[in-house]
Amino acid sequence: VRKNTTTYPISKPRDPVAFFGALCMFLSTVEYLIPKPVPFLRVGIANLPLLLGLYVLSPGQLFLVALLKIFGQALIGGTLFSYVFVFSALGTAAGLSVMLAVRYSGSGRLSAVGTSVLGALASNLTQIALARVMILGKGAWLIAPPFLAVGTVTSILLGLFAETFQRRSKWLASVKRSLES
Amino acid sequence: VKLKILDFLAIAASLAAVAAFSIYAYAGGGTGTEAVIESSGDTWIYPLDETRTVRIRGPLGETTIEIGDGKAAVSDSPCPDKLCVLAGPIADPGQWIACLPNGVMVHIGGAGAEKYDDISY
């Protein structure tokens, strides 16, 4: 039996996809509890596991986490059979695709902040386009400026958190090691 | 946290999108003279100075919009959170109320003089 010489505990989630998905669901609940002055202005904390997952999970695993996030969020918000679900699903897919592209093409030249901002921008633009086509008509353009402005601010904050967490967290490092071994 | 040049470019791109949409959305504003209601591809326009109650059918039920006295407000909607009702009345061009669950959007439109001479950021 090989002795474990590391001084900090090893975290080895049996299924990292399920774990990150559960984290999305938990954060969706927290997001749901935050009072909103205007509809669909969101902090986006439920995307944090996706952002952190960029550093430990494979693209395939990330898309599975995104799928869990979309359904988890819909269950918590009660939006599974509504327009909002389509918004959430396509917005998340667009955001994750852009973040993956940024992570693998611009690797090292962008921190989690830039990655988060571009992901949020892609997600929000997708949702505005959907709003334009599906329900709100030209009125969607009026929502766009505050929606994108809030998204810029919250995505910077989430990016700053993710960058710090990604560098310092021994837990995340141990998850990464357990997946590599 | 140390940000890299591309991080700042990403933030700049995001802010540019905000600016572009702001100019597009708010540039052609006049005095608020009409309530524009949009729902599932249809548009209704009512003058703000005539009192009337409009009921719009959406996927969840009827959204009730009260127009009159230069203002428009959503007085009832079958959505769970009632944010559109809590938004209160709107009167100025560019202001909007949206009931996303029921797919109804109300905004103030109107032709005529600009509300502001100029806006700078």
Interface residues (C-beta under 8 A of the other chain):
Chain A: K36 V38 P39 F40 G78 T79 S82 Y83 V84 G106 R109 L110 S111 V113 G114 T115 V117 L118 A120 L121 L125 I128 M134 I135 L136 G137 K138 G139 A140 W141 L142 I143 A144 P145 L148 A149 G151 T152 S155 I156 G159 L160 E163 T164
Chain B: V1 K2 L3 K4 I5 L6 D7 F8 L9 A10 I11 A13 S14 L15 A17 V18 F21 S22 Y24 A25 Y26 V36 E38 S39 S40 G41 T43 P59 P80 D81 L83 C84 A87 G94 W96 A98 C99 L100 P101 G103 M105 V106 H107
